[in-house]
Amino acid sequence: MDDPRKELNLQDIRYGLIALDSTQEGEKEILHFCGYEHPPTQVDADSLLEELVTDPQFELTERAESLIILSAPDWLVAEYLQALSEVMPTTPKI
């Protein structure tokens, strides 16, 4: 089985999960995006949520009760990849 933490090149990313604050009114801000080579599973979503609410580097621990994880639509994955490619033109490992 592949290591779920293996490094991916930007061009390998085809799917994504996003973290939102369920209590935010109106259009919700995307608080975190995580890209995947294969379609993410519920285990991936649960693992991402656990990491976001327990690791202070993400600065989301205080929103633990209101965070939700959703699949990112294709257009949003493409948008994130475009933005990342502009700031990381050499396509480093992420």
Stockholm file with secondary structure:
# STOCKHOLM 1.0

chainA/1-94         MDDPRKELNLQDIRYGLIALDSTQEGEKEILHFCGYEHPPTQVDADSLLEELVTDPQFELTERAESLIILSAPDWLVAEYLQALSEVMPTTPKI
#=GR chainA/1-94 SS CCCTTCCCCGGGCCEEEEEEETTCCSSCCEEEEEEESSCCCHHHHHHHHHHHHHCGGGSCGGGTTTEEEEECCHHHHHHHHHHHHHHCTTCCCC
#=GC SS_cons        CCCTTCCCCGGGCCEEEEEEETTCCSSCCEEEEEEESSCCCHHHHHHHHHHHHHCGGGSCGGGTTTEEEEECCHHHHHHHHHHHHHHCTTCCCC
//
